[in-house]
Amino acid sequence: MGGVADVNFTLVQLRYFVTAAELGSMTAASRELMVAQSAISAAIAQVERELGVQLLIRHHARGLSLTRAGERFLVEAREFLSHAAALAQSARGLAGSLTGELAVGCLTTLAPFYLSRLLREFAEKYPGVRVSVAEGEISAMESALLDGRCEVALVYAIDLALDLDIRTLTRARPYALLPPEHPLARAETVSLTDLAAEPMILLDLPRSRDYFRAIYPTEPRVRFRTSSYETARSLVAGGHGYSILNQRADNDQTYDGGRVACVPISDDVPALDVVLASVRGVRPTARAVAFAETCQAFFSRR
């Protein structure tokens, strides 16, 4: 009869492997875990023997690097350790008062608008959970999710990887950002045709740039490109052109003391979905579920 093969390595040995792989050094892992370097090396060798594959390549005086098998195993090991911690927590009867660590990703252009308030609300409800945050562009957030460095990430739903699940939180409609002295700055709405001949300040971020350019009936006249939301606002305030953005600041003043006007777009242009993404098929921890529910409640009130 066939059966499940015995696995003769422990959670401790698995934790030693994950720490050494993440830090890229046995010495650094020894300092982090406060365990003898020889013990870490022996533990990882035991895991490799049991699996029958090499996970790490030891470079003399240059630390460690992961093999292809090691890269895949690291993702699984992180998930396994996370669920082992959740199981222990449940066994102690602590499910009602969540504890532990939660790694959250956030798109750079969303973080200034939502991240601080979300973290504050979550901390008020679940003070025992320690949240770490990684910021980046959409592709960086996808990678962080898929390789296990983040469990959930707040992003725009722009061409996301097919192996991600999403929970839609809100929709962000694009609007025109104009200098206050612009003839259309006080209009109720503005069409893209009205702006077609004018210079544009493009928020030039991966995938976002394609979204902005796709909403135009013709190629816009891009004068300046910037990866900074606030730089785009400053350039508009200085009269260098107009911009199209999705998130609105609470006031019309820019960092350099200028002012801008936000005008709705009359065209039928697609809004961007703000979503909480996670890896499809991976059972979320109780901490991730609690964070998702906090996000849903936060955006439902807005």
N, C-alpha and C positions, 0 to 999 in steps of 0.2 A: 504494500500500500504506500502511496505517496504521502508526504507530509511536509510541514513547514520546517525548513532547516533551522537548527539551533544557531543562535547568534551569541557568541561569547565575548561581547564587550559591554561595558557599562555606560550609564549616562555620564559619569564623571569622565571616562575616556573620550566619549563623544564631545563633551564640553571642552576638553583640552584640545581636541582637533579643531573645533570651530574657532576657538580663541587664537590658536597658532596660525590658522589659515587667514583669519581676518587681519591679524597684525603683521603677517608675513615674516615672522621671526620666532624661533623657539625662545630666544632670550627675552624678547618683549612679552611673550606669553607667560614666561616664568615670573616676570615682574608683576604682570597684571593679575595672575592667579595666586601669587605668593606660594608657588610650588617649585620644587627643584626642577631644573631644566631636564635632567636625566629622566625624571618621572614622566614629564610631558612627552619626551621623545619615545620612551618605552610604551606609553599608552597609545600613541599614534601608530607605532609599529604593530601593536596588537590588533588595532582596528584594521590596518591594511592586510595583515595576515588572515584575519577572519573573512574579509571581503574578497581576498585573492586578487587585489588590484593595488597599484601604487596611487596614492592620493596626493602626495606632496613630493616635489623635487627639492632636494637640499642642495643649495649653492654655497660653496665654501666662502665664508666671509660676506656673502651677499643675501643671506636670508633664505626664504622659502618661496616657491611658486606652486600653483595648483596644476595638476594634470587635468586633462579633459574630464576624466572620471571623477577627479577631486572636485571640479567645479560643480558637476551635477550633484555629487554627494553632499557638498556644503549646503546647497539649497534645501535638500531633504533633511539634513541634520538640524539646521536652524528650525525648520518647521516642527520636527520631532521634539526637540528640546522645549519649544514653546508650548506644545500640547502636553508634554510631560509636566511642565510647571502648572498648567491649568488643571490637570488631573489631580495633582497633589493639593492644589488650593481647594478643589471641590471636595476632596476626601477629608480635608480639615474643617469642612463646613463653612468656608469663607466665601461662597459664591455670591452672597448678598453684599459683601463689602470687598469689591475687587481690589487686588493688589498685583504688583508686578510691573513689567515694562511693556510699552507699546511704541512702535516705531511708525511715525506718520510722515508721509510726503506731502508737499504742497507746491503747486505751480507758482513760479516767481511772481507772475502778474496777479495772482489771487491772494497771495500771502498778506500784503499790506492791508487788504480790505476785510479779511475774515479771520485770519489765523489767531491773532491775539484774543479776540472775543470767544472764539471756539475753545481755545485752550483754557481760558478762564472758567467758562461754563462747565467744561468737562472736569476741571480740577475741583470745582465746588461740589460736583456730584460724586466724584470718585477720587478723593484725595490720596488714596493708597496706590494709584497708578502713576508711574513715572513715564512721562511722554518725551520722546526724542523726536526732533523734526529735521527733515532733509528738504531743502529747497532746490528747485531746478526747472529746466524746461520740460516739455511733455515727454520727449524721448528719454530724458534722464529719469523721470519719475516712472516710466514704464520699466526701465532697466532695474530700478530699485525695487519695484514690486516683483518682477519676475525672478530676480536672483535672491529674494528673501530679505533684503535690507530694510524694506518697509512692508507693513502688512496692509495698510490702506493709504490712498493718496487722493488729495483734492485737486482735480484737474478739469480742464475743458475737454469735452468729448469730441476731439478733432482727430479722426483717423486712428483711433486707439487700437492696440493690438487685439486680435480676435480672441486670445486666451485670457482676456480680462473681463470681469463682470463689473457692471456699473450700477450705481443707484443715483438717479437724477435728483438733484437738490433744488435747483432753480434754473431759470433761463435768463440770459443777459443779452438784451437787444442792443445792436450797435447804434451809435448816435454820432452826429457831426460835432466836432470840437472846433470852435471858431474864435478869432480875436474879438473882443467886445466891440470894437469899432467896425467890424465887418457889416455890410448892408443887410445880411441875413441873420445876424446874431440875435435879433429880437423876433424873428419869425416863429410862427407856431410849429412849422415843419420846414424841412429843406429836402430837395431831391438830389440824387447823385448827378443828375444831368445839370443842375444848377452849379455844381462844383467841378464839373468835368474839365473846364479850361483853367482851373486854378492850381497852383502848386500844392502838393500833398506832403505831409510829414507821415511817413510809414513806420508803424510799430513793427520793426523788422525782426521777428522771432520765428524760429522754426515752426512750421505748420500754421501759425497765426498769420504770417505774411501771405500764405496761399489763400487763407480764408478771406482776408481783407481784399485781396486782388480779385478773388472770384465773385465778389458781390457787385463789381462794377460792370456795366454794359460794355465799356471800352477800357483800354489800358489807362490807368490814372497817370497823371504827370507827377511822378515822385521827385521831390526836390531834395529832401533829406531823409535818411534812414537812421533809426535808433532802436536799440534793444531795451531802452528805458522808458517806461510809462511816463515818469515825471519829466524826462527830457523832452518827450513829445509835447507835453502840455506847455513846457517853457518855450519851446520853439513856436508853438501856435500863439502863445501870449505875446511873443516878440514880433508877430506879424510876418513870419516866414512862410506861412501857409496854413492849411487846415489839416485836421486828422480825423480818422474814424477809430473810435474806441468802444469798448463794451462795459467796462467798469467805471463808475462815477465817483469822484472824490466828494467828500461832504461839503466842501466849499470851492469857490471858483478861483482861489488865489494859488499861485505857483510858488515854488521854493524861492525864486528870485524876485518875488514881489509883484509879478505880473498877474493878469487876470484873463480868464477864458470864459466862453459861453458854450453851454451844451444845448444842442438843438436836435429834436427827434428827426429821424429820416422817414420821409413819406413813402419811399419805395418799399415793396414787399421783399425785404432782405431777411435772410435767416438769422435767428438768434443763436447764441452759443449756449449749449447745456453745460452747467456746472455740475460735476458728478463726483461721487466718491467711488474710486476704482479699487478693485482687489483682484487677486488671481483666481480665475475660474477653477472650480473643482477642489480648492483648498478650504477645508473647514475653518471658519474664522474663530479666533479665540473669543472668550467672553469680553475681553477688553476691547477688541475691535468692534464687536456687536454694540457695545455700550457707546463707543465713539460714533459709530454710524447713526445710532438713535439720537445722540446729542446733536449731530449735524442736521439730521432731518427736522428736529424740533426747532433748531436755531433758524433755519431757512424758512420754515413754515410760518414763523412769526414776522418775517420781513415782507 
